Amino acid sequence: MITHKQIKKLIEYPKSGIISKEIFKTNKFDATLFCMAKDTDISDHTSTREALVFVLEGKGIFRLERKAIKMEAGILIHMESNAVHSLRAEKNTSFILTLLNKF
């Protein structure tokens, strides 16, 4: 079965905080759209799963194992499982988080 989503139409920014929307979920991966309002922070945390973050639009800082990575359209970030990371949106920022399942 072929499925698709028009991601740009799913982007909506809250006045504050974060909106998340599941895009696809399979036995191999989960893909979720995150829309962060300007000046929103996500504090240090980890995931037990390997992940990819693809920035769609906006501006912010993604901290991965203490390294600052600019979040801007087109940036793709790879994270190993259990990597400490945090985010700060300097402008309204959207990204797709893809979590990979272990086999």
Biopython code that builds the backbone (N, CA, C, O; Angstrom):
import numpy as np
from Bio.PDB.StructureBuilder import StructureBuilder

atoms = [
    (1, "MET", "N", (0.840, -1.190, 0.000)),
    (1, "MET", "CA", (0.000, 0.000, 0.000)),
    (1, "MET", "C", (0.885, 1.253, 0.000)),
    (1, "MET", "O", (1.811, 1.368, 0.803)),
    (2, "ILE", "N", (0.597, 2.165, -0.886)),
    (2, "ILE", "CA", (1.343, 3.418, -0.961)),
    (2, "ILE", "C", (0.545, 4.487, -0.228)),
    (2, "ILE", "O", (-0.647, 4.673, -0.473)),
    (3, "THR", "N", (1.223, 5.183, 0.673)),
    (3, "THR", "CA", (0.580, 6.290, 1.382)),
    (3, "THR", "C", (1.461, 7.522, 1.271)),
    (3, "THR", "O", (2.669, 7.421, 1.058)),
    (4, "HIS", "N", (0.847, 8.675, 1.417)),
    (4, "HIS", "CA", (1.608, 9.917, 1.378)),
    (4, "HIS", "C", (0.893, 10.978, 2.204)),
    (4, "HIS", "O", (-0.301, 10.862, 2.483)),
    (5, "LYS", "N", (1.621, 11.996, 2.584)),
    (5, "LYS", "CA", (1.076, 13.116, 3.345)),
    (5, "LYS", "C", (1.636, 14.405, 2.757)),
    (5, "LYS", "O", (2.781, 14.441, 2.307)),
    (6, "GLN", "N", (0.846, 15.442, 2.761)),
    (6, "GLN", "CA", (1.277, 16.778, 2.361)),
    (6, "GLN", "C", (1.707, 17.501, 3.639)),
    (6, "GLN", "O", (0.887, 18.132, 4.307)),
    (7, "ILE", "N", (2.990, 17.404, 3.973)),
    (7, "ILE", "CA", (3.503, 17.878, 5.258)),
    (7, "ILE", "C", (3.270, 19.375, 5.461)),
    (7, "ILE", "O", (2.850, 19.792, 6.540)),
    (8, "LYS", "N", (3.533, 20.171, 4.455)),
    (8, "LYS", "CA", (3.376, 21.631, 4.604)),
    (8, "LYS", "C", (1.962, 22.008, 5.080)),
    (8, "LYS", "O", (1.793, 22.986, 5.808)),
    (9, "LYS", "N", (0.964, 21.239, 4.671)),
    (9, "LYS", "CA", (-0.414, 21.525, 5.079)),
    (9, "LYS", "C", (-0.677, 21.137, 6.533)),
    (9, "LYS", "O", (-1.650, 21.595, 7.131)),
    (10, "LEU", "N", (0.186, 20.298, 7.102)),
    (10, "LEU", "CA", (0.020, 19.865, 8.490)),
    (10, "LEU", "C", (0.677, 20.809, 9.487)),
    (10, "LEU", "O", (0.393, 20.738, 10.682)),
    (11, "ILE", "N", (1.553, 21.694, 9.010)),
    (11, "ILE", "CA", (2.272, 22.598, 9.915)),
    (11, "ILE", "C", (1.324, 23.653, 10.461)),
    (11, "ILE", "O", (0.653, 24.358, 9.708)),
    (12, "GLU", "N", (1.280, 23.748, 11.782)),
    (12, "GLU", "CA", (0.537, 24.815, 12.468)),
    (12, "GLU", "C", (1.257, 25.097, 13.782)),
    (12, "GLU", "O", (1.635, 24.177, 14.508)),
    (13, "TYR", "N", (1.437, 26.366, 14.072)),
    (13, "TYR", "CA", (2.190, 26.748, 15.260)),
    (13, "TYR", "C", (1.250, 27.202, 16.372)),
    (13, "TYR", "O", (0.328, 27.983, 16.137)),
    (14, "PRO", "N", (1.491, 26.709, 17.579)),
    (14, "PRO", "CA", (0.714, 27.183, 18.719)),
    (14, "PRO", "C", (1.244, 28.553, 19.149)),
    (14, "PRO", "O", (2.322, 28.968, 18.725)),
    (15, "LYS", "N", (0.481, 29.251, 19.993)),
    (15, "LYS", "CA", (0.958, 30.534, 20.535)),
    (15, "LYS", "C", (2.136, 30.311, 21.463)),
    (15, "LYS", "O", (3.022, 31.157, 21.577)),
    (16, "SER", "N", (2.136, 29.154, 22.130)),
    (16, "SER", "CA", (3.272, 28.767, 22.969)),
    (16, "SER", "C", (3.315, 27.245, 23.014)),
    (16, "SER", "O", (2.305, 26.576, 22.794)),
    (17, "GLY", "N", (4.494, 26.710, 23.301)),
    (17, "GLY", "CA", (4.620, 25.264, 23.426)),
    (17, "GLY", "C", (4.812, 24.548, 22.102)),
    (17, "GLY", "O", (5.382, 25.084, 21.151)),
    (18, "ILE", "N", (4.314, 23.311, 22.074)),
    (18, "ILE", "CA", (4.573, 22.412, 20.955)),
    (18, "ILE", "C", (3.308, 21.678, 20.540)),
    (18, "ILE", "O", (2.510, 21.266, 21.382)),
    (19, "ILE", "N", (3.136, 21.522, 19.242)),
    (19, "ILE", "CA", (2.101, 20.643, 18.699)),
    (19, "ILE", "C", (2.834, 19.504, 17.991)),
    (19, "ILE", "O", (3.758, 19.745, 17.214)),
    (20, "SER", "N", (2.420, 18.263, 18.260)),
    (20, "SER", "CA", (3.001, 17.126, 17.546)),
    (20, "SER", "C", (1.893, 16.354, 16.842)),
    (20, "SER", "O", (0.782, 16.222, 17.356)),
    (21, "LYS", "N", (2.219, 15.846, 15.654)),
    (21, "LYS", "CA", (1.253, 15.088, 14.855)),
    (21, "LYS", "C", (1.940, 13.854, 14.284)),
    (21, "LYS", "O", (2.973, 13.957, 13.623)),
    (22, "GLU", "N", (1.361, 12.697, 14.543)),
    (22, "GLU", "CA", (1.905, 11.465, 13.976)),
    (22, "GLU", "C", (1.719, 11.494, 12.463)),
    (22, "GLU", "O", (0.629, 11.779, 11.968)),
    (23, "ILE", "N", (2.785, 11.198, 11.738)),
    (23, "ILE", "CA", (2.725, 11.175, 10.277)),
    (23, "ILE", "C", (2.572, 9.735, 9.795)),
    (23, "ILE", "O", (1.622, 9.402, 9.086)),
    (24, "PHE", "N", (3.520, 8.889, 10.189)),
    (24, "PHE", "CA", (3.467, 7.468, 9.850)),
    (24, "PHE", "C", (3.949, 6.668, 11.044)),
    (24, "PHE", "O", (4.812, 7.117, 11.798)),
    (25, "LYS", "N", (3.390, 5.480, 11.210)),
    (25, "LYS", "CA", (3.855, 4.566, 12.244)),
    (25, "LYS", "C", (3.806, 3.162, 11.660)),
    (25, "LYS", "O", (2.751, 2.678, 11.250)),
    (26, "THR", "N", (4.974, 2.514, 11.629)),
    (26, "THR", "CA", (5.058, 1.150, 11.119)),
    (26, "THR", "C", (5.850, 0.320, 12.127)),
    (26, "THR", "O", (6.266, 0.828, 13.168)),
    (27, "ASN", "N", (6.051, -0.939, 11.818)),
    (27, "ASN", "CA", (6.863, -1.765, 12.711)),
    (27, "ASN", "C", (8.350, -1.440, 12.574)),
    (27, "ASN", "O", (9.152, -1.926, 13.371)),
    (28, "LYS", "N", (8.742, -0.623, 11.574)),
    (28, "LYS", "CA", (10.140, -0.259, 11.353)),
    (28, "LYS", "C", (10.498, 1.126, 11.900)),
    (28, "LYS", "O", (11.629, 1.350, 12.331)),
    (29, "PHE", "N", (9.529, 2.062, 11.882)),
    (29, "PHE", "CA", (9.825, 3.423, 12.325)),
    (29, "PHE", "C", (8.547, 4.177, 12.688)),
    (29, "PHE", "O", (7.441, 3.783, 12.318)),
    (30, "ASP", "N", (8.734, 5.273, 13.423)),
    (30, "ASP", "CA", (7.668, 6.232, 13.734)),
    (30, "ASP", "C", (8.137, 7.592, 13.225)),
    (30, "ASP", "O", (9.266, 7.996, 13.505)),
    (31, "ALA", "N", (7.297, 8.298, 12.487)),
    (31, "ALA", "CA", (7.621, 9.642, 12.020)),
    (31, "ALA", "C", (6.567, 10.601, 12.567)),
    (31, "ALA", "O", (5.366, 10.394, 12.394)),
    (32, "THR", "N", (7.047, 11.662, 13.235)),
    (32, "THR", "CA", (6.164, 12.628, 13.870)),
    (32, "THR", "C", (6.574, 14.035, 13.473)),
    (32, "THR", "O", (7.762, 14.360, 13.450)),
    (33, "LEU", "N", (5.588, 14.873, 13.159)),
    (33, "LEU", "CA", (5.817, 16.286, 12.878)),
    (33, "LEU", "C", (5.727, 17.053, 14.196)),
    (33, "LEU", "O", (4.761, 16.902, 14.944)),
    (34, "PHE", "N", (6.737, 17.874, 14.475)),
    (34, "PHE", "CA", (6.723, 18.752, 15.636)),
    (34, "PHE", "C", (6.705, 20.194, 15.169)),
    (34, "PHE", "O", (7.473, 20.579, 14.288)),
    (35, "CYS", "N", (5.822, 20.994, 15.763)),
    (35, "CYS", "CA", (5.744, 22.427, 15.480)),
    (35, "CYS", "C", (5.943, 23.157, 16.805)),
    (35, "CYS", "O", (5.094, 23.091, 17.694)),
    (36, "MET", "N", (7.079, 23.856, 16.929)),
    (36, "MET", "CA", (7.443, 24.543, 18.163)),
    (36, "MET", "C", (7.240, 26.041, 18.000)),
    (36, "MET", "O", (7.703, 26.640, 17.029)),
    (37, "ALA", "N", (6.542, 26.641, 18.961)),
    (37, "ALA", "CA", (6.369, 28.090, 18.956)),
    (37, "ALA", "C", (7.692, 28.774, 19.286)),
    (37, "ALA", "O", (8.540, 28.209, 19.977)),
    (38, "LYS", "N", (7.856, 29.976, 18.791)),
    (38, "LYS", "CA", (9.030, 30.796, 19.083)),
    (38, "LYS", "C", (9.287, 30.810, 20.591)),
    (38, "LYS", "O", (8.349, 30.880, 21.386)),
    (39, "ASP", "N", (10.554, 30.743, 20.976)),
    (39, "ASP", "CA", (11.008, 30.792, 22.372)),
    (39, "ASP", "C", (10.603, 29.578, 23.206)),
    (39, "ASP", "O", (10.534, 29.665, 24.432)),
    (40, "THR", "N", (10.335, 28.450, 22.549)),
    (40, "THR", "CA", (10.015, 27.215, 23.259)),
    (40, "THR", "C", (11.286, 26.384, 23.430)),
    (40, "THR", "O", (12.122, 26.305, 22.531)),
    (41, "ASP", "N", (11.409, 25.768, 24.607)),
    (41, "ASP", "CA", (12.554, 24.906, 24.908)),
    (41, "ASP", "C", (12.082, 23.491, 25.192)),
    (41, "ASP", "O", (11.006, 23.280, 25.751)),
    (42, "ILE", "N", (12.899, 22.530, 24.801)),
    (42, "ILE", "CA", (12.755, 21.142, 25.248)),
    (42, "ILE", "C", (14.059, 20.828, 25.963)),
    (42, "ILE", "O", (15.128, 20.863, 25.353)),
    (43, "SER", "N", (13.978, 20.525, 27.244)),
    (43, "SER", "CA", (15.181, 20.319, 28.050)),
    (43, "SER", "C", (15.876, 19.006, 27.711)),
    (43, "SER", "O", (15.344, 18.171, 26.979)),
    (44, "ASP", "N", (17.081, 18.845, 28.262)),
    (44, "ASP", "CA", (17.875, 17.639, 28.032)),
    (44, "ASP", "C", (17.057, 16.376, 28.260)),
    (44, "ASP", "O", (16.358, 16.247, 29.265)),
    (45, "HIS", "N", (17.154, 15.447, 27.317)),
    (45, "HIS", "CA", (16.500, 14.148, 27.438)),
    (45, "HIS", "C", (17.194, 13.168, 26.499)),
    (45, "HIS", "O", (18.071, 13.553, 25.727)),
    (46, "THR", "N", (16.799, 11.910, 26.568)),
    (46, "THR", "CA", (17.358, 10.870, 25.704)),
    (46, "THR", "C", (16.217, 10.039, 25.132)),
    (46, "THR", "O", (15.069, 10.146, 25.563)),
    (47, "SER", "N", (16.554, 9.220, 24.164)),
    (47, "SER", "CA", (15.623, 8.249, 23.611)),
    (47, "SER", "C", (16.361, 6.917, 23.507)),
    (47, "SER", "O", (17.554, 6.883, 23.205)),
    (48, "THR", "N", (15.666, 5.855, 23.750)),
    (48, "THR", "CA", (16.291, 4.535, 23.640)),
    (48, "THR", "C", (16.425, 4.100, 22.182)),
    (48, "THR", "O", (16.994, 3.048, 21.891)),
    (49, "ARG", "N", (15.895, 4.923, 21.261)),
    (49, "ARG", "CA", (15.903, 4.577, 19.845)),
    (49, "ARG", "C", (16.776, 5.534, 19.036)),
    (49, "ARG", "O", (16.876, 6.719, 19.354)),
    (50, "GLU", "N", (17.404, 5.006, 17.987)),
    (50, "GLU", "CA", (18.139, 5.829, 17.037)),
    (50, "GLU", "C", (17.139, 6.720, 16.315)),
    (50, "GLU", "O", (15.995, 6.318, 16.102)),
    (51, "ALA", "N", (17.559, 7.941, 15.932)),
    (51, "ALA", "CA", (16.600, 8.881, 15.358)),
    (51, "ALA", "C", (17.225, 9.791, 14.311)),
    (51, "ALA", "O", (18.440, 9.981, 14.261)),
    (52, "LEU", "N", (16.338, 10.355, 13.467)),
    (52, "LEU", "CA", (16.683, 11.402, 12.510)),
    (52, "LEU", "C", (15.747, 12.573, 12.760)),
    (52, "LEU", "O", (14.552, 12.390, 12.991)),
    (53, "VAL", "N", (16.307, 13.782, 12.712)),
    (53, "VAL", "CA", (15.513, 15.011, 12.815)),
    (53, "VAL", "C", (15.738, 15.774, 11.515)),
    (53, "VAL", "O", (16.874, 16.098, 11.168)),
    (54, "PHE", "N", (14.644, 16.063, 10.790)),
    (54, "PHE", "CA", (14.736, 16.829, 9.551)),
    (54, "PHE", "C", (13.984, 18.147, 9.751)),
    (54, "PHE", "O", (12.769, 18.160, 9.946)),
    (55, "VAL", "N", (14.729, 19.256, 9.698)),
    (55, "VAL", "CA", (14.139, 20.576, 9.938)),
    (55, "VAL", "C", (13.463, 21.065, 8.658)),
    (55, "VAL", "O", (14.077, 21.115, 7.592)),
    (56, "LEU", "N", (12.181, 21.425, 8.788)),
    (56, "LEU", "CA", (11.400, 21.903, 7.646)),
    (56, "LEU", "C", (11.486, 23.413, 7.493)),
    (56, "LEU", "O", (11.700, 23.919, 6.392)),
    (57, "GLU", "N", (11.319, 24.134, 8.603)),
    (57, "GLU", "CA", (11.387, 25.590, 8.567)),
    (57, "GLU", "C", (11.660, 26.124, 9.967)),
    (57, "GLU", "O", (11.522, 25.408, 10.959)),
    (58, "GLY", "N", (12.049, 27.392, 10.028)),
    (58, "GLY", "CA", (12.278, 28.036, 11.309)),
    (58, "GLY", "C", (13.741, 28.263, 11.605)),
    (58, "GLY", "O", (14.602, 28.192, 10.728)),
    (59, "LYS", "N", (13.996, 28.542, 12.884)),
    (59, "LYS", "CA", (15.353, 28.805, 13.337)),
    (59, "LYS", "C", (15.450, 28.438, 14.804)),
    (59, "LYS", "O", (14.588, 28.794, 15.606)),
    (60, "GLY", "N", (16.516, 27.717, 15.146)),
    (60, "GLY", "CA", (16.710, 27.340, 16.531)),
    (60, "GLY", "C", (18.058, 26.677, 16.731)),
    (60, "GLY", "O", (18.907, 26.658, 15.839)),
    (61, "ILE", "N", (18.232, 26.135, 17.926)),
    (61, "ILE", "CA", (19.461, 25.436, 18.287)),
    (61, "ILE", "C", (19.090, 24.047, 18.788)),
    (61, "ILE", "O", (18.226, 23.887, 19.650)),
    (62, "PHE", "N", (19.755, 23.059, 18.232)),
    (62, "PHE", "CA", (19.610, 21.672, 18.653)),
    (62, "PHE", "C", (20.927, 21.300, 19.319)),
    (62, "PHE", "O", (21.979, 21.354, 18.683)),
    (63, "ARG", "N", (20.882, 20.929, 20.570)),
    (63, "ARG", "CA", (22.101, 20.524, 21.277)),
    (63, "ARG", "C", (22.129, 19.003, 21.339)),
    (63, "ARG", "O", (21.213, 18.372, 21.868)),
    (64, "LEU", "N", (23.186, 18.429, 20.795)),
    (64, "LEU", "CA", (23.363, 16.988, 20.755)),
    (64, "LEU", "C", (24.698, 16.666, 21.407)),
    (64, "LEU", "O", (25.759, 17.026, 20.897)),
    (65, "GLU", "N", (24.628, 15.979, 22.549)),
    (65, "GLU", "CA", (25.848, 15.651, 23.304)),
    (65, "GLU", "C", (26.717, 16.896, 23.485)),
    (65, "GLU", "O", (27.927, 16.858, 23.264)),
    (66, "ARG", "N", (26.084, 17.996, 23.888)),
    (66, "ARG", "CA", (26.728, 19.295, 24.190)),
    (66, "ARG", "C", (27.194, 20.073, 22.961)),
    (66, "ARG", "O", (27.752, 21.160, 23.103)),
    (67, "LYS", "N", (26.978, 19.544, 21.765)),
    (67, "LYS", "CA", (27.361, 20.258, 20.541)),
    (67, "LYS", "C", (26.143, 21.006, 20.012)),
    (67, "LYS", "O", (25.070, 20.421, 19.863)),
    (68, "ALA", "N", (26.303, 22.303, 19.726)),
    (68, "ALA", "CA", (25.215, 23.122, 19.199)),
    (68, "ALA", "C", (25.131, 22.970, 17.685)),
    (68, "ALA", "O", (26.125, 23.139, 16.978)),
    (69, "ILE", "N", (23.937, 22.651, 17.195)),
    (69, "ILE", "CA", (23.681, 22.508, 15.768)),
    (69, "ILE", "C", (22.580, 23.499, 15.402)),
    (69, "ILE", "O", (21.522, 23.510, 16.031)),
    (70, "LYS", "N", (22.820, 24.329, 14.392)),
    (70, "LYS", "CA", (21.800, 25.287, 13.954)),
    (70, "LYS", "C", (20.635, 24.542, 13.332)),
    (70, "LYS", "O", (20.818, 23.701, 12.453)),
    (71, "MET", "N", (19.443, 24.858, 13.795)),
    (71, "MET", "CA", (18.236, 24.314, 13.181)),
    (71, "MET", "C", (17.738, 25.327, 12.168)),
    (71, "MET", "O", (17.335, 26.432, 12.529)),
    (72, "GLU", "N", (17.769, 24.947, 10.903)),
    (72, "GLU", "CA", (17.234, 25.771, 9.825)),
    (72, "GLU", "C", (16.777, 24.821, 8.724)),
    (72, "GLU", "O", (17.176, 23.657, 8.691)),
    (73, "ALA", "N", (15.947, 25.323, 7.834)),
    (73, "ALA", "CA", (15.353, 24.478, 6.797)),
    (73, "ALA", "C", (16.403, 23.659, 6.073)),
    (73, "ALA", "O", (17.429, 24.183, 5.639)),
    (74, "GLY", "N", (16.135, 22.358, 5.947)),
    (74, "GLY", "CA", (16.993, 21.471, 5.189)),
    (74, "GLY", "C", (18.035, 20.718, 6.002)),
    (74, "GLY", "O", (18.698, 19.827, 5.471)),
    (75, "ILE", "N", (18.194, 21.053, 7.272)),
    (75, "ILE", "CA", (19.187, 20.378, 8.118)),
    (75, "ILE", "C", (18.657, 19.001, 8.532)),
    (75, "ILE", "O", (17.503, 18.868, 8.938)),
    (76, "LEU", "N", (19.510, 17.987, 8.424)),
    (76, "LEU", "CA", (19.186, 16.630, 8.857)),
    (76, "LEU", "C", (20.165, 16.253, 9.963)),
    (76, "LEU", "O", (21.380, 16.337, 9.780)),
    (77, "ILE", "N", (19.632, 15.839, 11.111)),
    (77, "ILE", "CA", (20.445, 15.500, 12.276)),
    (77, "ILE", "C", (20.228, 14.028, 12.604)),
    (77, "ILE", "O", (19.093, 13.563, 12.706)),
    (78, "HIS", "N", (21.331, 13.301, 12.767)),
    (78, "HIS", "CA", (21.269, 11.891, 13.150)),
    (78, "HIS", "C", (21.638, 11.774, 14.621)),
    (78, "HIS", "O", (22.603, 12.392, 15.073)),
    (79, "MET", "N", (20.873, 10.981, 15.373)),
    (79, "MET", "CA", (21.158, 10.740, 16.788)),
    (79, "MET", "C", (21.242, 9.249, 17.053)),
    (79, "MET", "O", (20.370, 8.483, 16.643)),
    (80, "GLU", "N", (22.281, 8.852, 17.731)),
    (80, "GLU", "CA", (22.378, 7.482, 18.207)),
    (80, "GLU", "C", (21.409, 7.311, 19.379)),
    (80, "GLU", "O", (20.997, 8.296, 19.990)),
    (81, "SER", "N", (21.052, 6.089, 19.687)),
    (81, "SER", "CA", (20.192, 5.847, 20.847)),
    (81, "SER", "C", (20.909, 6.321, 22.111)),
    (81, "SER", "O", (22.134, 6.244, 22.209)),
    (82, "ASN", "N", (20.135, 6.807, 23.067)),
    (82, "ASN", "CA", (20.593, 7.286, 24.369)),
    (82, "ASN", "C", (21.460, 8.539, 24.319)),
    (82, "ASN", "O", (22.125, 8.857, 25.305)),
    (83, "ALA", "N", (21.471, 9.254, 23.208)),
    (83, "ALA", "CA", (22.227, 10.504, 23.105)),
    (83, "ALA", "C", (21.455, 11.622, 23.814)),
    (83, "ALA", "O", (20.255, 11.790, 23.597)),
    (84, "VAL", "N", (22.144, 12.370, 24.648)),
    (84, "VAL", "CA", (21.522, 13.497, 25.348)),
    (84, "VAL", "C", (21.330, 14.637, 24.349)),
    (84, "VAL", "O", (22.263, 15.018, 23.641)),
    (85, "HIS", "N", (20.112, 15.177, 24.300)),
    (85, "HIS", "CA", (19.829, 16.271, 23.380)),
    (85, "HIS", "C", (18.758, 17.197, 23.947)),
    (85, "HIS", "O", (17.972, 16.806, 24.811)),
    (86, "SER", "N", (18.741, 18.446, 23.439)),
    (86, "SER", "CA", (17.752, 19.452, 23.811)),
    (86, "SER", "C", (17.542, 20.370, 22.614)),
    (86, "SER", "O", (18.325, 20.359, 21.665)),
    (87, "LEU", "N", (16.473, 21.165, 22.669)),
    (87, "LEU", "CA", (16.138, 22.057, 21.557)),
    (87, "LEU", "C", (15.667, 23.401, 22.086)),
    (87, "LEU", "O", (15.106, 23.497, 23.177)),
    (88, "ARG", "N", (15.907, 24.436, 21.288)),
    (88, "ARG", "CA", (15.359, 25.766, 21.560)),
    (88, "ARG", "C", (14.950, 26.378, 20.233)),
    (88, "ARG", "O", (15.769, 26.503, 19.322)),
    (89, "ALA", "N", (13.691, 26.758, 20.124)),
    (89, "ALA", "CA", (13.186, 27.422, 18.922)),
    (89, "ALA", "C", (13.324, 28.931, 19.096)),
    (89, "ALA", "O", (12.697, 29.519, 19.977)),
    (90, "GLU", "N", (14.145, 29.556, 18.255)),
    (90, "GLU", "CA", (14.302, 31.012, 18.288)),
    (90, "GLU", "C", (13.197, 31.700, 17.485)),
    (90, "GLU", "O", (12.831, 32.842, 17.762)),
    (91, "LYS", "N", (12.672, 30.984, 16.487)),
    (91, "LYS", "CA", (11.514, 31.393, 15.696)),
    (91, "LYS", "C", (10.587, 30.190, 15.663)),
    (91, "LYS", "O", (10.984, 29.101, 16.078)),
    (92, "ASN", "N", (9.367, 30.355, 15.182)),
    (92, "ASN", "CA", (8.514, 29.187, 14.976)),
    (92, "ASN", "C", (9.302, 28.185, 14.137)),
    (92, "ASN", "O", (9.837, 28.530, 13.083)),
    (93, "THR", "N", (9.367, 26.939, 14.613)),
    (93, "THR", "CA", (10.215, 25.936, 13.973)),
    (93, "THR", "C", (9.470, 24.616, 13.860)),
    (93, "THR", "O", (8.826, 24.175, 14.812)),
    (94, "SER", "N", (9.558, 23.988, 12.697)),
    (94, "SER", "CA", (8.933, 22.676, 12.516)),
    (94, "SER", "C", (9.980, 21.679, 12.027)),
    (94, "SER", "O", (10.907, 22.028, 11.296)),
    (95, "PHE", "N", (9.803, 20.427, 12.452)),
    (95, "PHE", "CA", (10.716, 19.368, 12.056)),
    (95, "PHE", "C", (10.011, 18.022, 12.127)),
    (95, "PHE", "O", (9.014, 17.856, 12.829)),
    (96, "ILE", "N", (10.552, 17.074, 11.387)),
    (96, "ILE", "CA", (10.059, 15.696, 11.435)),
    (96, "ILE", "C", (11.065, 14.881, 12.236)),
    (96, "ILE", "O", (12.260, 14.875, 11.938)),
    (97, "LEU", "N", (10.566, 14.200, 13.250)),
    (97, "LEU", "CA", (11.377, 13.286, 14.048)),
    (97, "LEU", "C", (11.015, 11.873, 13.616)),
    (97, "LEU", "O", (9.854, 11.469, 13.685)),
    (98, "THR", "N", (12.023, 11.123, 13.169)),
    (98, "THR", "CA", (11.839, 9.732, 12.791)),
    (98, "THR", "C", (12.607, 8.861, 13.773)),
    (98, "THR", "O", (13.832, 8.940, 13.863)),
    (99, "LEU", "N", (11.877, 8.031, 14.508)),
    (99, "LEU", "CA", (12.468, 7.103, 15.457)),
    (99, "LEU", "C", (12.512, 5.716, 14.818)),
    (99, "LEU", "O", (11.499, 5.219, 14.327)),
    (100, "LEU", "N", (13.686, 5.100, 14.828)),
    (100, "LEU", "CA", (13.873, 3.800, 14.196)),
    (100, "LEU", "C", (13.677, 2.703, 15.239)),
    (100, "LEU", "O", (14.148, 2.825, 16.370)),
    (101, "ASN", "N", (12.990, 1.643, 14.861)),
    (101, "ASN", "CA", (12.779, 0.515, 15.759)),
    (101, "ASN", "C", (13.946, -0.455, 15.642)),
    (101, "ASN", "O", (14.525, -0.631, 14.570)),
    (102, "LYS", "N", (14.276, -1.074, 16.758)),
    (102, "LYS", "CA", (15.337, -2.088, 16.761)),
    (102, "LYS", "C", (14.755, -3.396, 16.275)),
    (102, "LYS", "O", (13.580, -3.688, 16.494)),
    (103, "PHE", "N", (15.590, -4.182, 15.611)),
    (103, "PHE", "CA", (15.128, -5.478, 15.095)),
    (103, "PHE", "C", (15.810, -6.592, 15.807)),
    (103, "PHE", "O", (15.555, -7.760, 15.514)),
]
sb = StructureBuilder()
sb.init_structure("model")
sb.init_model(0)
sb.init_chain("A")
sb.init_seg("    ")
for serial, (resi, resn, name, xyz) in enumerate(atoms, 1):
    if name == "N":
        sb.init_residue(resn, " ", resi, " ")
    sb.init_atom(name, np.array(xyz, "f"), 0.0, 1.0, " ", f" {name:<3s}", serial, name[0])
structure = sb.get_structure()
